[in-house]
Amino acid sequence: MADPPASVDGPYGPGCGIALLLGVAVAAGTAVVFQLLTGRATGLGSEAGPLTAQALLAAAPFAALALAGARRPLPWLSALALTLLLWGWFLAAGISYQWHPDGSGANIGLGLVMLASPLPIGAVGLAVHFRQKRRR
């Protein structure tokens, strides 16, 4: 991606769509991989609410980047790497429990980390963006 002109500032309109697409892709991808590896089918009708909430949580850091006007790839890629790392942990924990249930139930700590995750992920992405912007 070529560097935008220095005079371009303000929210990045296409980035809002990209943020939503990334959020949906992460949440849906996680659900599909979970289904494939555990054999547990989740009905879209009964899971629409949780999947929507998960997609919005995953999209939040990218929406922050779009609103901040991030047009270079590095802030987006850094946020994406952290998002995939966290959602991979979430997926691995769920699959592990399904394969070897120990009766402990839901991992509340991981759930709280997932709820708070847009803040540190967004902060890292924005820090990279503003560092690049300052260097221009």
URSULBEL-V339717 format. One record per run of one state. SS is the DSSP state (hx for helix, st for strand, lp for the rest). FROM is the first residue (numbers start at 1). LEN is the number of residues. If there is no record, write none. Layout:
BEGIN
ss->SS from->FROM len->LEN
ss->SS from->FROM len->LEN
END
This chain:
BEGIN
ss->lp from->1 len->12
ss->hx from->13 len->26
ss->lp from->39 len->5
ss->hx from->44 len->25
ss->lp from->69 len->4
ss->hx from->73 len->27
ss->lp from->100 len->8
ss->hx from->108 len->28
ss->lp from->136 len->1
END
